[in-house]
Amino acid sequence: MTALDLAGPVAVVGTGTMGQGIAQVALVAGHPVRLYDTAPGRARAAAEAIGTRLDRLVDKDRLTGAERDAARARLHPAESLAELAGSALVLEAVLERLDVKQQLLRELEDIVPDDCLLATNTSSLSVTAIGGALRNPGRFVGLHFFNPAPLLPLVEVVSGFATDVTSATRAYELARAWGKTPVACADTPGFIVNRIARPFYAEAFAVHEAQAADPATIDAVLRESGGFRMGAFELTDLIGQDVNESVTRSVWEAFFQDVRFTPSLAQKRLVESGRLGRKTGHGWYDHGAGGERPEPHTAEKARPPAYVVAEGDLGPAAELLALIREAGIQVREDEEDHGTRLVLPSGGQLALADGQTAVEFRDVVYFDLALDYRKATRIALSHAQDTQTQTLAEATGLFQALGKDVSVIGDVPGLIVARTVARIIDLAHDAVAKGVATEEDIDTAMRQGVNYPLGPFEWSRRLGRSWAYDVLDDLHLRDPSGRYAPSLALYRHAYASEKREGTA
């Protein structure tokens, strides 16, 4: 069975932002759309709002006037659930409460025909639990759109424990017919995106809570070195601190308070204070009239070293050697395997973040991972209190000579980008091993759902099969709470790689 015929009416219950967005997507795709909301007059107001957005699409030459008029003619506000009786699909986008959704769907089951597909747009509740209230949960599926639904391409098609394969396939093909990019996933806390994205926020907050860097600096490093579209603090201000914290807490509780998903105390306090982000005028940043965005910490200009000595293979940072030469700095290569570091004229060493701390070594400055060292415009460095001043100055001057701003942060293992990417890769491997989704769908979901510059498996291949495991193993030794313990799936991935290389 394929996607619904365009003549099949689509009903949307709940006319908030998501409900209106989904209705617009179905309408533009060519379906008759029925809108229903329990609040009197809200469905009619939503239909008017959708009509206004269709006008804007005409103004932007994305719809013709005739297409807009035809779409408006297919849009019908409903005064009662009974008016949804002939629907081919009913999708609910009501309050995120299990009892509310279950009661609604029980009522719908008595109204719609047996072949009507029932769906939920929930982002935090179990599809299995919602469908458990139905007589026929096999026709019930999750269709998780991302906000704003008309613009963002990703749709997570979530199969509950009792969802029939035919129902999931119909939902998948429907999303594709609507011009969306569907990904299939099992009913797991957070589905794909909200499960695997947790470290992006959690590690930024952890670095801040450790007093290693301020929000503006962490955000700048994530953008300008990590290649992320936005930093964690500015993104959660946009989403809403209450919304983001609620999703984190929901995933954490659904995983029986697994330490890998522990919410941030700093974010909890922010929510308790009423500083919810842009919508209240203040979150991590001041968004009020006249509010100034703080600048990231950027080191003063320093003299670059005359030369560096490259010891061993720099791995993911190997491109730095070419950049250093292009900057006119001599690179002397030590063929003996002393490690994977650059030795500076001061005698100090410069090493890629690996989950260890600078305080453990005599005179080391760590530098953070970059998505692309040639394109990166900022690099984070960390050092211990007893690191030589000259070593830090030479390390700073070296990266500045490569055209990078330098942010010096506290001595936290894994710095900012490295620890974040390692944890994202780990959760992705764990999800595949547990049957949540395929590698391809996870990469697609993270690129299109949250605009990551690379999918986790793309990152894993680029960085090397054992890179994430090695970083997390080092982090776990320094924080044995379990937060950084590599998953068994990542261990198997790294060990299998080493075994193959050893027998090649």
N, C-alpha and C positions, 0 to 999 in steps of 0.2 A: 504494500500500500504506500502511495507517495503523498505529497503535500495536498492540502485541501484545495478543492476546486475554487476558483475565484468567486464563483456564485455562492459559495458557502459562507453564511454570515459568521462574523467573529464578534463575540461579546466580551467586553472588558468591564469587570466589576471593581469599582474603586477608581476615582477620578482625580487622584492627586497627580503629582509631577510624573511619576512612572506610568500610571494608568493612562494619562493623556498622551504621553510619548509613545507608548505601545499602540494605542488606538490610532495615532497618526501614521505609524509605520504600516499597520494593516490596511488603513484607508488608502494610502498612497500606492500600496501594492495592488489595489483593485477590489478589495473585499467590501461588502456591506458591513458596517460596524454599528454595534449597539452599545451604548454607554449606560451603565447603571451605578447609582450611588445611594446609600441609605439616607443621606442627608437631602431633604427636599430642595429641589432647584439646582443642586450641585451638578448633576449630569448635564442639564441644559447649559449651565455656565461653562462647563468643560467643553461642550460642543462649540460654543461661541469662541472660546480661547483657541481651540484647534483650527477653527475657520480663520482666525486672525493669523495664525502661523502659516496656514496655506497661502494666504495673501502675500506674506513675506517671501514664500518660496517662488511665487510668481514674479515678485519684484526682483528676485535674484536670478531669474531665468532658469530655475530648477523645475518649474511646472509651467505649463501653458494655462491660459485663462480657462480654456475648455476643460482641461484636466482638473483644475481646481473646482470648477462648477460641478463636474461629475462626482468628484470626491465628496463635496458638500451634500449632494443629493443622496449619497449612500450612507451618510452619518445620521443616526437616529438616537436621541436620548430616550431612555426607557424609564417609565414611572414605577414599574414593579418588576420583580424577578420573573414573573410569568411571561413577560414580553420577550424573554430570552429563549423561549421554548424551542424555536426552530434552529438554534445555533449549531454550527459545525465545530466550533471551538469556543470555550469559555475560559478566559484567563483572569484570575483574580489578582488584584494588587491592592489589597486592603491592609489594615493594621497588622503589624508583625506580632500577632498573638495567636498561639496555636488554637485556643478554643474558638476564637472568632473565625478563623479560616475553616476549621472543621465544621462548625455550625453552618456556615455559608455553603460549603460544598455539599453537605448533606441535603440542604434545601434544593440546591441546583440539580442534584442527582434525581430528584423526584420530578423535575421539570423538563430537562433536556432529553433528547432521544438517546437510545442506547449506544449509537455510534458517535456521539459527540465526544470530542477530546476535551478533557478537563486539565487545566494547567494552573500553576502558581508561579508568581514572580518572586517568591521569597528569596532573600539573600542570606538569612541567618537561621531559619528553622529547618527541621528535617522534613524532606519531601515524603519520606516513609511514614513519619508520624502524622503528617497532615492527611495523607491518603489512607491511613489506618482507620479513619472514621467512615470510609466509603464502603458500600456494598460491593462495588466493583473497582478496587484500587488499580486494576490492570490498565485502565484507560487514563490514569492520572500521572502527570509528568511535571517536572520543573522546567520552566522556560525563564531563565534568569537573564534579563536584559540589563545593560549598564546605562547609567544616567550621563548625558541625555540620550534616551533610546533612539530618537531619529538620527542622531549623529554617530554614535559609537557602534562599530560593526559587530562586536562580540555578543554571542548569546550562548550561555552554558545550558546545555540540554541535559537535565539531571534525571536519571532513572532511580526511582525509589525501589525498595526491596521487592515490591509486588508489581512494579510497572512492566507491562508486556513489551516485548521487543518491538512489536508492530506499532505500539503507541509512541515509543521513543523514536522510532524511524520516521513516523509521520511528523512528529514535532521537529526533528532535525531537518527534514526536507522542507518543511514549512518555513523555518527560519532562513534557509538558503534561498527559497523562492522569494522571500521578502527582501533579498539583497543583503542579508546578514552573513556573518561568518560563524557557523555553529561549531561548538566543540562538545563531544560527548563525555559525560563523567558520571561516576557513581555518586550515590547520596552519602557524602562525607561532610563533616563540619567545615564550613567555608567553601565547599565545592572545590574548584581549582584555584581561582584567583585569590579569594579571601583567605584561603589556607596558606598558599605559598608566598603571598605578599607580606605576611606578618613580620618577618625579619627586617624588611625595609624600614618599617616604623620602629620596631623594637630595638634594633641595634643603634639607630640614631638616638633614641631616647636614653639608652643605656650609656652611651658615650657622654651625653649631656649630664645624666645623673651622676656619673663618675667625675664630674667637674673637669673633663678633659677638653671640652670645647663648647662654645655657645651655639645656639640654634642657627644663627646666620652663617657661621663658619661651617658647620656640619652640612647645611643645605648647599652651600657653595661648592664644597668638596664633592658631594653626591652628584651635582649637576656638571661641574666643570672638569672633574676627574672621572667620575663613574659613568657619565653620559646619560644619567636619568633626566627626564624632562623637568621634574620639579624635585626639590628636596623634601624630606619627610615632614619637616615642621610647616613649611608653606603649604604642602599638599593637605595635611590634616586640618589646617586652618580653612582651606577651601572646602573640604568635605564636611567639616564640622567636627569639633573635638568630641562632642557627645556621641555622634554617629560612629566615628572611628573607634572610640573607646568601647562602645557597645558591641561592635562587631568583634573586636579583639577579645572582649570578655566572653562573648557567646561562644567563640571557637575554643577558648581556653576551658570553659566549663563543659562544653560538649566532648572535649578530649579528656575529661576527668581531671582537670587542672594539671595537665601536662606542663612541666616547667618550660618547655620550648615555646609555649604560647602565653606565658605569664604577662598580664597587662602591666603597663607602666604606672608606677605610683605618681610620678610627676604629672603625667597626663590626667590621672584621676583627680589630682588636686586642682588642675586647671579647670576640669569640668565642674568640680564642686564650687569653684569660685565664680562660675557663670561666664568664664571667658571661653566661649565656644568657637571662636574664629571670626571669619569675615561677617557672618550673620549677626553677631553681637558687637562687632566693631573692635574686638580684641580677642586674641588667642595667644599663641606664642609670640605673635607680632601685634603691633598697634595698627589697626586698620581704620581708625577714626579719622575725622577731618583734621588735617595737619600732622597726622602721625607719620613719623619718619622710619623708614626701614633701616635697621642697623647694618653696618657694613661688616663683612667677614674679616676676621683677623688676617692681615697680610703682612708678611715680614718686610722689614726695611731692606733696602738694596745692600747686597754683599758682594765682595770680590770673588769671582769664580776661581777655582783651582787651575793651575797651569796644566795639570795632568791628572789622570786617574789610572789605577791599576785594576784591570778586570780579572777577578779570580773566579774560575769556573763558569758555569752557564747561568745567566740571569733569568732563564725560564721565561715567564710571561712578560718580563721587562727587558728582554734581549734587544728590542728595538732602540733602547736608550743609547746603546753603543754607537749606532749610526748617527743619532741626533747629537751626541756629544762631539763626535768628529766633525760634523757639519758646523758646529758652533765654534770650531777652531781650537778645541781642547784636545790635547794628546791623549790617546788611549793606549796604555801599555798592557798587553795581555800576558797573564801568567798561565802557562800551559798546565801547570800542576794543579791537581784537584784539591784546592784549599777550601772550597765552599762556593757560595753563589753571591759574592759581594763585590763592591767596588772599594778599593783602598784609596784614601785621600792622602794628599801630601803631608798632612798633620800626623798620619799614622792611624787615624780613626777610620772606621768602616761605614759604608752606606749599604743597607740591605733592604730588600723588598719585604714588606709586612708578611710574617709567617705565623702569627699567633703567639710569638714570644714577646718579651718586653725588653726594652733597652737596658733596664737596671740589672739584668742578668749578665751583661757583658761589660768588658772594660771600657770600651769607647765606641759605641755604635749609635748611628742615627738610622731609624727606619723610615722608609718612604712607602706611600700607599699604592695600592693597585690602581691602574687607570684602564679605562675601556680601550683607549688608543693613545699611547704616549705621544704620538706626533700631534694629534689633534687636541689633546688635553690642554687646558689653559690654567689649571691650578693643580698643585700637588700638596698633599699633607705630609708633614714630617713629624716624628716624635723622637724624644731623647730622654735620657735619665738626668737626674739632678747633677750627677758628677761627670756627665759627658763634657769633654773639653769644649770650651767656647769656640776655639778655632775649628774644630771638627764640624760643629753645627753651622758656623759661618761658611765653611767651604761647601757643605752640602746644600745650604740655601743658595749660595752664589752659583753653584753648578746648575740647579734647576732654573734659576732666573736667567742664566745664559742661554737656556733652551727655550726662553720665551714664556716661562710659566710663573704665575703668581704662586707664592709659597705660604701655606698656613701651617704654623707650628702648633701642635696640639699636645695634650698630656700623654704620658707614657702608658697608653692602653694597648693591650695585645690586639693585633689585627687591624689597628687604626680604625678607619671608617668604611671605606669601600670594600676592602678585602674581607672583613668579617661579615659584612652584609651579603656580599655575593656568595661567599662560601656557604652561608646558612640557607640562602635561597636554593642553591644547587642541591644541598642535602635534602631539603623538604621535597624538592621535585623528584629526586631519585626514590625517596621513601614513598611518595604518592604513586609512582608507577609500580613499584614492588607490591603495593597493596591494592592494585587494581582500580585506582581512582580514575586514571585516564592514561592515554598513550603519551609518549615523549613528544610526538608531533603536536598533539592537541594542547599539551601543557605549554610548549613554546609559543604556539599561536595565541593561547589565552593570555599569557603574560605580556606579549608584545601588544596585542590589540585591546586587552581589557584595562591594562594600567600603563601602557606605553613604555614598557621597558626597552632599552636599546637592543638587547639580545634576549632570547629565551634562555632559561636555565641550562638546557642541554647544549645549546649553541655556546654558551659561556664555558660549560664544562669541557667541550671539545677544544675550544680555543686555549684554555688555561692548562690543559693536561688532565688526564683521567684521575690522577691521584692528588691534584693540587688542593681541591676543597677538603678532602679527607685529611691531608697533612695539616692544613691551617686549623681545622676544627679539633683535631687531635691535640695540637699544641694549646689551643684555647681551653679545651676540656681539662688539661693538666693544671691550668692556672685558675680555672673556675669549675671545680668538680661537682657543681650543683646538678648537672645533667643537661643544662641549657645548651651546651655546645657539644655534647656527646654525639659523635657521628652515627648516623643510622646504620643498621646492618646492611641495608641496600647500598649505601655509599662505601662501606667497608668492602663488600664483595666486589663492587665496581673497581675500586682502587687495587685490591689484592689480585683480582683476575688480570688486570693490566700488568702488574709487576711480574706475575707468574709467566704471562706470555712473553714479556720482554726478556725474562731470564732464560727462557727455553728457545728463543729465536736463533 
